[in-house]
Amino acid sequence: MGLHVHNLGNLPNTVDGRDYFIYVLDYGCKEPLTDTLIANFTNMARKASESRSMVIAGIEPVHFANEVFSWHSINGEDGEKLLPAVMISTLTPAYFHEHNHERRMANEIDDKLLLIPLKPVCESTDDVIKLISSIFNDIKQKRELTGFEVAKTLSKGKGRRFADALILEPNISGVGISLKKLFNWGN
C-alpha cells in the first residue's frame, strides 16, 4: 500500500497487519535522485501492496518530513548528510504524528530504524530505480536486503537519539542485512 499524505494526522491510527513502514524522506530537495524517487512512488506503492508493507511520502514533502524528523536532525544525525533517504521501520505513522511537537524519549519504544541515504548508494537516477526494486523485492521475498552493509550504528539514548538505528551503505560483496534480525536487535 502506498499513501501520499498532506500530514500524518490524515492517517488512521492502526498497524493494519503491516510488517514495515517505508518513509520517503526528501524534504522537497530538487535534485535528480529525489525527483526519481518521487516519480516512482506509484511503483513503490504497488510493490508495497504485495509485501505487507506501506510506503508513505508527503504531497508537501517539507511539512510531511518534518512530522517524521526535523531536517536538521534525523534521530540525532545531521540531516544534510543523510537526505534524501528511505527509512524502513516498524514504527507506525501514528507514532510520529502523536509525538510530533515533543521531544521523543529513548525509553519510549523498542522499534528500530533503518536509514538508506540515497547519495552514497545511488550515483544515477537508474540506480534509484534499481534500489527501489531491490528493497521491495527483498521485503516481499522475506530476504536480507542485498548489497548493503552497516555504515553506522546509532544507539538510542545517546544525544538526541530516540531509537536504535542503522545507516546503510553499499556492499560490493553482496552480503545483506536481515530485516527480521534488525527489528529484533537489542530486544
N, C-alpha and C positions, 0 to 999 in steps of 0.2 A: 504494500500500500504506500502511496506517496501523497503527501499533503503539502500544498503551497498555502501558507497561512500569513495573515497580516500580523498577528501576535499569538502567543501561546495560550492566551485566555480563550481563544476560539476553539480549542481542542477539548474533547471530553476527558474527564479525569478517570481514565481506565487503561489498564495494560492491554486488555483485549487479546490475551494469548500470544502476544508478540515476544519473540526471543530477544531481538535487538532493535534499538532505535538508532538510525543513522542521521546525523545532523550535518547539513551543508553550512559551513561557517565561511562566509565570503565577505561580509561587511561592505558590500557594494563596491568592492575593488573592481576597477575597469581595466582588465588586462586579459590576454588571450586564454590563460589557464582557467581563470574564473569564468569567463564567458562560455567556454566549452563545457565546464561543469554544469552551469545553469542551463545551457542549451540542451543538455542530455538528461534533464530532470525527469521527463516522461519515461525515458528508457530506464532510469533508476527506479522509478515508481513501479514500472511493470516488473522488473526483476525483484523488487522488494515484496511485491504481492505473491511471488512464487516461493518465498523463503521465510515466512513467519516473521518478517521484519517490517519496519516502517521507515521511510526516508522523509525527512522534514526539511523544508527550505522556506525562506521568507519571501513574500511578494516584495516587501520593502526590506532588503537584507540587513540594513543597519539596525532598524528597530527590532527585527526578529533576533538577530545575532546578539544584540546587547541584552536581550532577555535570557539568553543561554549563558553567555560570558561577556564581560566587558572587552572591548577591542584592546585595551591596554593590558589585560591580564587573563590569560586562558589557564585557569587552575594554577595561578601563581607564576606562569611563564609569560614572557614578552610576546604579545600578540603579533607584533611586526615580524618576528622571526618564524612564527608558526602559520600565519594566514596567507592565503586561503587554505582551508583544511577540511577534511572529512573526519567527523568524530563518530565513533561507534560506542554505544553504551547500553546498559540495561536500565538506565535512568529514564523514566517517562518524561514527556514534555511537561506534565503537570508539576513535577518537582521543580523545574526551572521557573515555571510561572508562579508557583506559590512562594518561592524564595527569591524572587527577582530583586526586590529592593532591600534585602537584608544581607548581612554578612553570613555566608554559609559556614557552618561549623564542621570540622573534620570528623567529629564523633557522631554526626547525624546519620551517616549512610555507610553501607558496605559496598555499594556499587563501584564499578571501575570505569575508567575512561580509556579509550584507545584513540590516539590522535595520529592522523596521517597528513602531514603538511604536504601540499602539492608541489611546492618549488623544489625540494630536494628529490622528489620522486618522479616528477614529470618534466622532461626537457621540451616537449612539444605538445600541441593540442591532441595529437594522435595518442600520446602517452596517457592523457587524461581519460580518453575513451577506453583504452586498454585497462587502466586502473579500475575504472567503474565496473567493467565487465568482470575483471578478476575478483574484485571484492565480493560482488553479488553472487558470482558462480561458486566461490568458495563457501560463502554462507549457506547457499542453497544446498550444496553437497555435504554440508557439515564437515568441511575440511579445514585444515590450517589455512590462514591467509598466506598464500605463497609469495615468495620473493621479498619478504620483509625480515628485518631483524630489529631488535630493540636499540634505539639510538640513545634513549634516556629514560630512566625510571624516576617517577615523581611519587614520593611518599606523602600521604595525606598528613596534615598537621604541621608540616614544615612551611614556614612562611604563610602565604595565603592559599595554600593547597587544601581543598576540602575533600578531595577524593584521590585514591591511588590511581595513577595513570601511567601509560607507556606512550612514548613518542616513537614512531616507527620511521625507519629509513630503508632504502632499497638494500637487498641482499643478493649478491650475484651468485651465491652458492645454491640458491633455490630452496633453502630451508625456510619453513614458515612459522607462524605464530598461531597457537591453538586458542581460539576464542573461548572455548569451554574452560580451558585451564586458566586463561587470563581472568575471566569473570568469577572464578573460584579462588584466585590467588589471594592469600592473606586471610582467608576465612577458616 
